[in-house]
Amino acid sequence: DFTLQIDMFFNVFFLLYFGLRFIAANDKLWFWLEVNSVVDFFTVPPVFVSVYLNRSWLGLRFLRALRLIQFSEILQFLNILKTSNSIKLVNLCSIFIGTWLTAAGFIHLVENSGDPWENFQNSQSLSYWECVYLLMVTMSTVGYGDVYAKTTLGRLFMVFFILGGLAMFASYVPEIIELIGNRKKYGGSYSAVNGRKHIVVCGHITLESVSNFLKDFLHKDRDDVNVEIVFLHNISPNLELEALFKRHFTQVEFYQGSVLNPHDLARVKIESADACLILANKYCPDPDAEDASNIMRVISIKN
């Protein structure tokens, strides 16, 4: 059928990828013991056998979910993940989800097949997503009892999974929540609007300096210029400054970051900006130090 053809296509791809990895491997012996190699051993050949015999079997195809563990490495290779927190967050989520889906696949196999010493007579019909649900409520120690394992192999596996799954759930979930909670409120990226100019303002960002700047730049006597003002500062704004930004939300955006960091400059699209203004601290007790800081900002922006 159509799904078997799709499965065949992907497994041919994985077979070719396996060959390329084997050719490129420095240690041929260790290559056979890698996780990806073991996954390919148990997932690729059964597909070709099922096509040859014109029969299908669940088998160990669920092991393919273990490849999700390397999802963060793929995103790093594609230059999508750049910060340490985002890499760690995706890595924790991929390990958690990969283990969860793989364990659900094993329960799906043994529950739909039955115990071999019972002549496979004690099987029950469970969908894969019911098994995913069963593993989640078991891992979280809720256990509603509406879906449960009937086979001895399934129950034995659940005993060991509760021990490991409980430890993983108690360790990974709070860390994932902490990483999500620590994400910067103003840590996004500026999205340029076609036909609208934008300028970047950095330096001494305070309520007084921003108020004076906006009062002059957005003065009613000036021509109506369709320009968006993007502020960049390494300290998040206080409540008063945040309220000022909200009053001018149609023309003002704020992003937390450093002018000395090329990644933060890329976030505010510094290369496509029409201008970059550096606000100086007029009341600085050390003018030389203030000038030196602004010169460093200018050098960073020019680079």
N, C-alpha and C positions, 0 to 999 in steps of 0.2 A: 504494500500500500504506500501512500504518499509519505507517511511518517517514517516508514522503513527506508525509503529512498533518501530522506533527509538525514537519517541516522547513518546510513551508508556513506553519504557525502562527507559528513563531519569526521567519520572514522577513517576514511581514506586520507583526509587532511592530517589527522593526528598520526597516522602511520607514516606519512611523508615527513612530518615534523619530527617524529621519533628517529627516523633515519638521519635527518640532518643533525639532530642533537648528538647522535652516536658518532657521526663523522667528526663533529667539532669538539667532542669531549676529550679532555687531556688525559684523564684516567678512565680507560675503558672498563676496568673491573668495577670501580666505584659507581660508574654510570648505571649499571644494572641494579644497584641498590637504592637509587634515588626514588623519591616519592612519585615523581611523574612517570618514571619507567615502570614502577610497580603498578600504577594505575593503568597504564597502557597494556600491560600484560593481561589484566583481568577484564578489560573493557573492549579492546579492539578485536581480538580473535573471535569472541562469541558472536559478533555481528556477522562476520563472514561465514561462520559455521551455520548460523541460523538461515542465511540466504541459501547456502548449499543444500541444507536439509529441508528447506521450506517450512521450518518450524521456529517458533520464538520462545524464549525463556527469559525471565527477569534477570537472572544471573547477578553479577557484581557490577552492573553498569552504574550503580549509585556511587561508586568510588570516584566517578568523574567529578563529583562535587568537591573533592579534595583540592582540585585545581584552583578553587576560589581562594585558597590560602595565599596564593601568589598574586592576587589581584592588585595589591598595593604596589608590587614591583612593576607590573605592567603600566599602571598609572604614572609611576615615577619615570619609566622609560619614555612615555609619551609626553613627559614634562607637564602633566596635569597637577600632580602633587609636588609642592615645593617646600612647604614648611614642615617642621618636625612634628607639630601637633596634628596636622592633617594626615601625615604618613602614619603616625601611631594610631590615630582614630580609625582609618581605613584598614590597617593591619589587624587591629583588635576585632573589628566588625567582620572581616573576611574569615578570620580563624573561628569566630563564634558561629557564624552562619554556615561555613563549610563543615564544621564538626556536627552541627545540628542536622543538616540535610543528609549527611552521610549516615549518621546513626538512624535517621528516619528511614533511609533506604534499606538498611539491614533488617529493621523491624518489618518493613513492607515485604521483604523477601521471605522471612521465616514464617510470618503469620499467614501469608497466602500460600505457602508451600506445605507447612506442617512439619512435625518431627519425623525424621527418618525411621526411628525405632517404633513409631506408631503407624508405620506404613502410610504416612502423610494423610491420616484420616482426621486429625484434629485441627485442620486449617480453618481459617476464617477469611472472609472477603473484606479486606480493608483497602481503601484507596491510599495513594501515596500521601495526599494532603491530610488525611485522617491520622496517618502515622506521624507527620510533622506536628500536628496538633497534640498528639499523645506525648511526644518527646518534649514539647514546650511546657505543657502543664506538669510533666514529671520533673523537668529540670528546675522549674520554679517552685517545686514542692507543693503545688496546689492540689493536683490529682483529683479531678471531679469524679472519675470512675465511669463516665459515660462511654469511654473508649479504653480498652485494656487488652493486654496480651493474654492469649489463651494457650499458646504453645510453650513447652518447657524451655526451648531455646530462647524464645522471646522474653520470658520471665527472667531467665538467668542473665540475659543481656541487660535487662532493665535494672537488675540489682547492681551491676557494675557501673551502669550508666548513671544511676542516681548518685553514686559516690563521686564519680568524675564530673558529671554534669552539674551537681550542686556546687562543687568547688569552682568550676568554670563560671557558673552563673553568678556566684557570690563575688568572684574576683573581677570578671570582665565587665559586667553590666555597670557597677558603680564607677569603674574607671572610664567607660565610654560616656556615661552621663556627665562625669566631671570634665572630660575633654570638650564635650559639646557646650557645657555651661561656661567654660573658660574662653570660648571663642569671642573675639572682640566684637563689640556692638557695631563699631564703625570699621570693620575689617574687610568690607567688600571692595569692588572695583567700579570705577566710573564707566558708565556706558554713554559714549558720545552719541549725540542726536544729529542726524544728517541735516545740514543747513544751519546749525546753531554753533556758534563759537563758544569756547570756554577758556578761562584763565585759571591758573593755579596760584593760590596765595599761601605762603608759609612764613616761617620765622617766629616772631613774637605774637602768638595768638592768645589774646586775652579778651575779656568782655569790653574793655575800653578801646583797645586797638581795633577790634573787629567792628564795634559800633561806629567809631569815627570813619573807618574805611567804607563801610556800607552806606553811611549817611552821605559821604561825598560821592561815592561811585554810583549810587542809585538815586542821586538827587533829582527832584522833579524838573529842575531847569535844564538838565542834560537831555540830549536826544534819547529817544527810546531805542536802546541798543539791545539786540537779542543775544545777550552773552550770559553764560552760566558761570558762577563763581565756585570754584572747588577749593576748599581749605584742606590743608594737610598739616597735621601736628601729631607729635608722638604722645601727647597726653590727652585723654578723653575730656570733652568739655564738661564744665560744671552745669548745674541746673539753669543758672541765669543765661549762660552762653548757649546752652542747648535750646532754651526758649527763644533766644534771638534767632537762631538758625531756623527754627520752626516757623517763625513769623515771616521769614523770607524763603520758605521751602520751594517756591517756584523757580528761584534763581540761585539758590545756595545749597551746596552739599558739603558735608564734612567727612573726612576719612582719617582714621588714626594710623599714623606711620611716621617714618623718619625721612627727611629729604636726603640724608646720607646713604639711604638704602636704595639700590637700583630697583629692587622688586617693588617697593612702595611707590617709587616714581612711575614705574610702569602701570601700577594700579590706577593712578590718576591721569594716565595718558599724557604724560609730560611732553612727549615728542610731537603730538598733534595739537598741543595747546597753543593759543595765539600769543600768550604772554605768561610770564611767571613773575610774580611780585613777592618780594621778601620784606615783611614788616619788621622794622627795627624797634628796639626798646629805647624810647627817648629818655626814660628816667633811669637808665642803667647806671649803677655806681661805678662800673669799670668799662668805659667806652672802648678801650683797646680790645678787651676780651670780647665785647659785643661785635666789634668790627671783624675780629678774627673769625668768630663763629659764622657771621654772614658771608665772609669770603669763602669759607669752607662749603657753605651751602651753594654758593654760586659755582664753585668748581665742580661740585657733585652734579649739579643740574646740567652744566655744559658737557660734562663727560657722558 
